[in-house]
Amino acid sequence: MHRTSKRTFTVIVGLLLAGAVLWPRPALAHCDGVDGPVVAAAKQALATGKVEQILIWVQPKDEGEIRRVFQQTLSVRKLGPQARELADRYLFETLVRVHRAGEGAPFTGLKPAGRDLGPAVPAADKALETGSPEQLVKFLNKSVHDGLHGRYVGTLKAKRAARPGDVKAGREYVKAYVDYVHYVERIYLGTKGPAHGHEGAAPAPKGVHDEHGAATPPAGGHRHGAAPAEGHGHEGAAAVVPRGKIVNLVEFPPLRPGKDREFRAWFAWSTKEYAKHKGFLRRYLLQPRAGGNYAAVVEHESYETFMPMHNSPTQKQAHQRVKPLLDGGPTPSFYVVAISVGLGAGSEPGPSVAARARKVCPALA
């Protein structure tokens, strides 16, 4: 492979491992399938009697549980075919559950063989099987080209159509621009950060310039509270994992008519639920002084404590309960605290957090 291909391979494979940032649907991690690599490793371990073959799939702290279940499985298998089948299934489910928990992903049961995983995962596995990345590089290069080219052409067309004074056309340009820049940024960030590709796992917090994670467009502005444009949601995005306290700034879309009181009650309830999680510091609901949409500030001790909460049943339940109250989806932006001024336990947000909040939602100024 020549030098350019090698460079492309490094960049593009980083995207694949970053959790399917090129596709709008959540990444389908095949580790929970009965034909996936985790169950395959369990079958090999049972055949050889060597538990070490499956310990590589779990965290060191979980070795004891897996060793115990493995030995139980070996003992029960001797009782007959039916016991063997049940014992194997128990081992498979336990191993996959513990593996996914170690990655911050939920376990919803073993998935059947032959699932449609899309083209990316099979292509990645095939490259490892053959020892050659050539076909994988071609596939991903085409995916990037197709995704980027359409967005670029559409944004350029919208920009040329946005005449001064034409608000409608200007908004169409902004919508296209945000989607386009978000896509480019996710490609770049995907080459820099770790992978977070389990289905149901939340993306790593990403450094952003404004509420959408992109620079302000050269003409027009972002529509605060608008639902994310197709293709630039945060599901499956990956980035460099920051160190230190995490601050999540969330812009809520407009509330549905008559839902203000219910929304406030939801916020109070969900805050109490989130507070039960390790590392939770505080959560604020912000109301613009001059009218507009609500925003929220969530503070957590670290990325390591934030992600288990973000992937928990609490998060899923909170989203399900608030969805009927909103006219669109919330827009989150993640920050790591670089400088903290006068920010102590139980205190109000210091200047650094307040300034970022005003940047995300100017109506708060």
Phi, psi and omega per residue, in radians:
M1 nan 2.290 -3.097
H2 -1.326 3.049 -2.987
R3 -1.020 -0.752 -3.134
T4 -1.089 -0.730 3.138
S5 -1.108 -0.684 3.117
K6 -1.118 -0.713 3.119
R7 -1.122 -0.736 3.130
T8 -1.124 -0.697 3.135
F9 -1.057 -0.757 3.139
T10 -1.069 -0.761 -3.112
V11 -1.206 -0.869 -3.007
I12 -1.256 -0.694 3.126
V13 -1.130 -0.545 3.038
G14 -1.029 -0.637 3.116
L15 -1.182 -0.744 -3.131
L16 -1.059 -0.778 -3.121
L17 -1.266 -0.309 -3.108
A18 -1.338 -0.022 3.013
G19 1.825 0.728 3.054
A20 1.012 0.881 3.121
V21 -1.190 -0.258 -3.093
L22 -1.499 -0.193 -3.091
W23 -2.064 2.380 -3.066
P24 -1.207 -0.425 -3.122
R25 -1.418 2.764 -3.139
P26 -1.076 2.597 3.137
A27 -1.176 2.415 3.120
L28 -1.721 1.703 3.109
A29 -1.323 2.160 -3.047
H30 -1.510 0.179 -3.138
C31 -1.187 -0.337 -3.106
D32 -1.701 0.195 3.114
G33 -1.610 2.621 3.102
V34 -1.174 -0.283 3.057
D35 -1.868 0.304 3.141
G36 -1.516 3.052 -3.053
P37 -1.199 -0.497 -3.113
V38 -1.239 -0.822 3.118
V39 -1.155 -0.649 3.107
A40 -1.056 -0.712 3.112
A41 -1.145 -0.653 3.122
A42 -1.132 -0.702 3.119
K43 -1.121 -0.694 3.109
Q44 -1.154 -0.695 3.139
A45 -1.121 -0.701 3.118
L46 -1.167 -0.624 -3.131
A47 -1.210 -0.580 -3.091
T48 -1.750 -0.308 -3.084
G49 1.351 0.245 -3.094
K50 -1.859 1.847 -3.094
V51 -1.184 -0.373 -3.108
E52 -1.027 -0.438 -3.118
Q53 -1.184 -0.356 3.115
I54 -1.902 -0.262 3.129
L55 -1.133 -0.414 3.134
I56 -1.163 -0.289 -3.104
W57 -1.593 -0.008 -3.120
V58 -2.235 2.874 3.112
Q59 -1.293 2.690 3.133
P60 -0.932 -0.653 -3.112
K61 -1.165 -0.298 -3.097
D62 -1.747 0.028 -3.096
E63 -1.032 -0.714 -3.097
G64 -1.026 -0.790 3.140
E65 -1.101 -0.762 -3.107
I66 -1.191 -0.703 3.098
R67 -1.064 -0.742 -3.118
R68 -1.133 -0.809 -3.138
V69 -1.149 -0.644 3.133
F70 -1.093 -0.799 3.135
Q71 -1.141 -0.681 3.082
Q72 -1.069 -0.725 -3.132
T73 -1.101 -0.782 3.129
L74 -1.044 -0.677 -3.129
S75 -1.216 -0.796 -3.081
V76 -1.195 -0.564 -3.119
R77 -1.018 -0.441 -3.091
K78 -1.310 -0.166 -3.049
L79 -1.453 -0.156 3.119
G80 2.443 2.958 -3.084
P81 -0.994 -0.796 -3.103
Q82 -1.157 -0.754 3.103
A83 -1.112 -0.663 3.118
R84 -1.062 -0.792 -3.122
E85 -1.109 -0.778 -3.138
L86 -1.149 -0.731 -3.132
A87 -1.128 -0.744 3.121
D88 -1.062 -0.776 -3.132
R89 -1.071 -0.710 3.133
Y90 -1.089 -0.744 3.109
L91 -1.117 -0.803 -3.121
F92 -1.019 -0.841 -3.091
E93 -1.143 -0.717 3.139
T94 -1.126 -0.784 -3.117
L95 -1.101 -0.802 -3.137
V96 -1.146 -0.738 3.139
R97 -1.050 -0.841 -3.119
V98 -1.161 -0.687 3.101
H99 -1.055 -0.829 -3.119
R100 -1.185 -0.635 3.099
A101 -1.087 -0.651 3.109
G102 -1.160 -0.388 3.112
E103 -1.706 0.057 -3.139
G104 1.339 0.466 -3.109
A105 -2.058 2.569 3.122
P106 -1.331 2.784 3.068
F107 -2.025 2.130 -3.105
T108 -2.058 0.416 3.124
G109 1.797 2.782 3.090
L110 -1.220 2.434 -3.129
K111 -1.701 2.585 -3.094
P112 -1.163 2.773 3.102
A113 -1.251 2.707 3.066
G114 1.435 0.266 3.107
R115 -1.112 2.672 3.043
D116 -1.431 1.813 -3.131
L117 -1.610 0.081 -3.049
G118 1.402 3.135 -3.056
P119 -1.466 -0.380 -2.972
A120 -1.223 -0.908 -3.080
V121 -1.067 -0.855 3.095
P122 -1.028 -0.639 -3.141
A123 -1.154 -0.679 3.121
A124 -1.149 -0.774 3.117
D125 -1.117 -0.689 -3.125
K126 -1.101 -0.677 3.135
A127 -1.083 -0.682 3.113
L128 -1.235 -0.637 -3.141
E129 -1.158 -0.714 -3.084
T130 -1.498 -0.340 -3.094
G131 1.367 0.223 -3.139
S132 -2.318 2.287 3.125
P133 -1.611 0.060 -2.998
E134 -0.964 -0.900 -3.100
Q135 -1.191 -0.591 3.097
L136 -1.132 -0.753 3.116
V137 -1.081 -0.769 3.140
K138 -1.077 -0.778 -3.131
F139 -1.077 -0.802 -3.094
L140 -1.291 -0.614 3.060
N141 -1.036 -0.752 3.125
K142 -1.141 -0.693 3.134
S143 -1.102 -0.761 3.123
V144 -1.133 -0.783 -3.135
H145 -1.060 -0.828 -3.117
D146 -1.087 -0.763 -3.117
G147 -1.208 -0.695 -3.094
L148 -1.338 -0.724 -3.062
H149 -1.072 -0.817 -3.134
G150 -1.091 -0.712 3.130
R151 -1.173 -0.729 -3.138
Y152 -1.093 -0.859 -3.126
V153 -1.075 -0.768 -3.133
G154 -1.128 -0.695 3.137
T155 -1.192 -0.744 3.129
L156 -1.097 -0.728 3.113
K157 -1.102 -0.759 3.137
A158 -1.155 -0.638 3.127
K159 -1.112 -0.766 -3.131
R160 -1.198 -0.457 -3.130
A161 -1.481 -0.226 -3.089
A162 -1.474 1.585 3.112
R163 -1.408 2.639 3.092
P164 -0.969 2.291 3.131
G165 1.599 -0.228 -3.141
D166 -1.616 1.589 -3.051
V167 -1.122 -0.739 -3.112
K168 -1.050 -0.841 3.130
A169 -1.143 -0.630 3.115
G170 -1.101 -0.706 3.119
R171 -1.172 -0.638 3.081
E172 -1.097 -0.659 3.095
Y173 -1.146 -0.787 -3.128
V174 -1.058 -0.759 3.130
K175 -1.040 -0.791 3.139
A176 -1.173 -0.687 -3.116
Y177 -1.110 -0.801 -3.123
V178 -1.071 -0.769 3.122
D179 -1.087 -0.773 -3.117
Y180 -1.106 -0.869 -3.100
V181 -1.205 -0.648 3.092
H182 -1.057 -0.731 -3.127
Y183 -1.097 -0.823 3.131
V184 -1.086 -0.758 -3.122
E185 -1.125 -0.698 -3.138
R186 -1.137 -0.615 3.080
I187 -1.105 -0.794 -3.139
Y188 -1.126 -0.857 -3.110
L189 -1.122 -0.552 3.121
G190 -1.109 -0.435 3.118
T191 -1.470 -0.192 -3.045
K192 -1.848 -0.440 -2.998
G193 -1.895 3.066 3.104
P194 -1.324 2.892 -3.126
A195 -1.464 2.504 3.026
H196 -2.434 1.248 -2.950
G197 -1.811 0.080 -3.140
H198 -1.213 2.392 3.074
E199 -1.104 2.230 -3.131
G200 1.665 -0.222 3.091
A201 -1.484 2.497 -3.115
A202 -1.381 2.704 3.116
P203 -1.249 2.779 3.050
A204 -1.231 2.477 3.070
P205 -1.001 2.463 -3.078
K206 -2.138 2.539 3.084
G207 -1.233 2.386 -3.089
V208 -2.353 2.811 3.091
H209 -1.629 -0.663 3.046
D210 -2.475 -2.813 -2.995
E211 -1.148 -0.321 -3.133
H212 -1.805 -0.030 -3.130
G213 1.394 0.352 3.138
A214 -2.453 2.778 3.111
A215 -1.178 2.684 3.114
T216 -1.073 2.377 -3.108
P217 -1.129 2.676 -3.083
P218 -1.129 -0.327 3.097
A219 -2.444 2.337 -3.131
G220 1.454 -3.007 -3.103
G221 -2.565 2.987 3.117
H222 -1.292 2.558 3.084
R223 -1.568 1.849 -3.104
H224 -1.126 2.335 3.106
G225 1.523 -0.095 -3.130
A226 -1.271 2.615 3.098
A227 -1.201 2.566 -3.140
P228 -1.026 2.475 3.095
A229 -1.232 2.690 -3.105
E230 -1.027 2.329 3.069
G231 1.607 -0.063 3.120
H232 -2.189 0.452 3.043
G233 -1.233 2.989 -3.059
H234 -1.590 -0.083 -3.119
E235 -1.109 2.182 3.045
G236 1.451 -0.091 3.125
A237 -1.234 2.648 3.135
A238 -2.322 2.706 -3.138
A239 -2.786 3.102 3.069
V240 -1.128 2.269 3.140
V241 -1.368 2.042 -3.120
P242 -1.341 2.820 3.082
R243 -1.861 2.691 3.111
G244 1.662 -3.047 -3.069
K245 -1.117 2.395 -3.138
I246 -1.702 2.328 3.033
V247 -2.086 2.134 3.132
N248 -1.892 2.033 3.087
L249 -1.755 2.156 -3.047
V250 -2.087 2.154 3.017
E251 -1.651 2.158 3.078
F252 -1.600 2.522 3.060
P253 -1.289 3.088 3.093
P254 -1.027 2.536 3.069
L255 -1.377 2.642 3.031
R256 -1.211 2.656 -3.080
P257 -0.926 2.321 3.067
G258 1.313 0.240 -3.063
K259 -1.868 0.152 -3.057
D260 -1.080 -0.884 -3.114
R261 -1.089 -0.723 -3.141
E262 -1.143 -0.637 3.115
F263 -1.145 -0.762 3.118
R264 -1.097 -0.686 3.104
A265 -1.127 -0.700 3.099
W266 -1.088 -0.739 -3.116
F267 -1.104 -0.741 3.128
A268 -1.120 -0.769 3.128
W269 -1.099 -0.862 -3.068
S270 -1.149 -0.583 3.105
T271 -1.107 -0.734 3.102
K272 -1.085 -0.662 3.128
E273 -1.215 -0.758 3.132
Y274 -1.124 -0.582 -3.099
A275 -1.132 -0.286 3.123
K276 -1.331 -0.205 -3.081
H277 -1.563 2.504 3.135
K278 -1.050 2.357 3.080
G279 1.616 -0.188 3.134
F280 -1.168 2.304 3.124
L281 -1.857 -1.033 -3.132
R282 -2.891 2.869 -3.115
R283 -2.569 2.273 -3.115
Y284 -2.083 2.489 2.956
L285 -1.812 2.139 -3.077
L286 -1.835 2.312 3.110
Q287 -2.029 2.125 -3.116
P288 -1.006 2.452 3.139
R289 -1.230 -0.560 -3.034
A290 -1.920 0.475 -3.133
G291 1.535 2.709 -3.116
G292 2.328 -2.720 -3.065
N293 -1.803 2.723 3.093
Y294 -1.178 2.722 2.985
A295 -2.424 2.903 -3.140
A296 -2.476 2.642 3.059
V297 -2.119 2.203 3.110
V298 -2.090 2.263 3.128
E299 -2.055 2.355 3.137
H300 -2.335 2.673 -3.069
E301 -1.016 -0.710 -3.074
S302 -2.862 2.971 3.059
Y303 -1.079 -0.668 -3.099
E304 -1.131 -0.544 3.101
T305 -1.550 -0.455 -3.111
F306 -1.234 -0.735 -3.018
M307 -1.105 -0.734 3.077
P308 -1.033 -0.660 3.084
M309 -1.175 -0.733 -3.087
H310 -1.165 -0.447 -3.136
N311 -1.740 0.122 -3.020
S312 -1.482 2.855 3.027
P313 -1.025 -0.494 3.095
T314 -1.026 -0.793 -3.128
Q315 -1.104 -0.772 -3.129
K316 -1.105 -0.761 3.138
Q317 -1.135 -0.706 3.135
A318 -1.100 -0.727 3.136
H319 -1.143 -0.715 -3.139
Q320 -1.124 -0.652 -3.094
R321 -1.321 -0.529 -3.097
V322 -1.550 -0.375 -3.069
K323 -0.944 -0.756 -3.141
P324 -1.192 -0.203 -3.093
L325 -1.608 -0.249 -3.006
L326 -1.907 2.552 3.050
D327 -1.719 1.193 -3.092
G328 2.288 -2.922 -3.127
G329 -1.981 2.596 3.098
P330 -1.217 2.691 -3.140
T331 -2.020 1.865 -3.140
P332 -1.581 2.604 2.991
S333 -2.364 2.371 -3.054
F334 -1.932 2.410 3.106
Y335 -2.313 2.713 2.923
V336 -1.948 2.368 -3.075
V337 -1.194 2.106 3.135
A338 -1.610 -0.754 3.118
I339 -2.376 2.294 3.118
S340 -2.050 2.143 -3.127
V341 -2.027 1.994 3.090
G342 1.086 0.629 -3.097
L343 -1.946 1.652 -3.110
G344 -1.998 3.057 3.139
A345 -1.067 2.226 3.090
G346 1.423 -0.004 -3.117
S347 -1.559 2.970 3.079
E348 -1.360 2.832 3.136
P349 -1.007 2.348 3.103
G350 -1.313 -3.134 -3.080
P351 -0.990 -0.647 -3.078
S352 -1.124 -0.783 3.140
V353 -1.215 -0.747 -3.123
A354 -1.086 -0.707 -3.134
A355 -1.125 -0.695 3.125
R356 -1.167 -0.653 3.126
A357 -1.109 -0.720 3.123
R358 -1.182 -0.561 3.113
K359 -1.150 -0.721 -3.136
V360 -1.212 -0.683 -3.092
C361 -2.336 1.536 -3.082
P362 -0.946 -0.430 -3.130
A363 -1.122 -0.260 3.132
L364 -1.388 -0.227 -3.078
A365 -1.193 nan nan
